[in-house]
Amino acid sequence: MQSHGTGVPDRIGFLSEPDILASQQYSDHQGTSGRQPEKSLMSAVLLDAIECFQKYPVLHDEYENRLFREAENWILDNDREWLFSFINICEALAIDPHYLRKGLLHWKGNAMRSVSTRERNKRSA
């Protein structure tokens, strides 16, 4: 799946893929004409967090480390009082936050294992 950064779909693709929210699927299926501005903003916040989470799991520098940690902390937070919390955004967009969180953590585990394997292979070469 490829994201073009133009929106968020109303369904989640395979969580093991690097880009789980395909904007093209959203545009094809949902359209944007009837979407409330608040939900569009919520979609953008969720998409940005997921992109940071998936782009920076292997920490390269301080900036990327901070982006990843902030995204991960936001995803793992169970805050229901803040309007733009992970839980509230997911529920407003009709996405199961626990399912999405579980999938993202599974994806992170696979990404970390992949990096560990590559590092071991480099050392043994």
Residue, then its C-alpha position, 0 to 999 in steps of 0.5 A: m500500500q502506498s500513502h500519498g498523504t492526502g487522507v485516511p481510509d475508513r478501514i485498516g489494511f494489513l498491519s504488517e505492511p509499512d503503510i497501513l492507511a492508504s489514502q487512495q482507498y479512502s478517497d475511492h471508497q468514502g470521498t471527502s465532500g461530506r466529511q466534517p472538518e473536525k474528522s478530517l483534522m482527526s484523520a490527519v493527526l492519526l495518519d501523522a502519528i502512524e507515519c512517525f511510528q512506522k518511519y522512525p522505529v529504528l532510531h537514527d538521530e535525536y529528532e527521529n527518536r523524539l518523533f517516534r517516542e512522541a507517536e508511540n506514547w500518544i498511541l499507548d496513552n488511554d486518555r479519554e479526556w483530551l479530544f485529540s487523544f488516540i482513543n477518542i480519534c479512533e472512536a470518532l473515526a469508527i476505528d477500534p483503537h485496541y485493534l489498531r494499537k495491537g497491530l501497530l505494536h505487532w508491526k513494531g515487534n516485527a520491525m525490531r526483529s528484522v533490524s536485530t537480524r540484520e545487525r547480527n548478520k552484519r557482525s558475523a559477515 
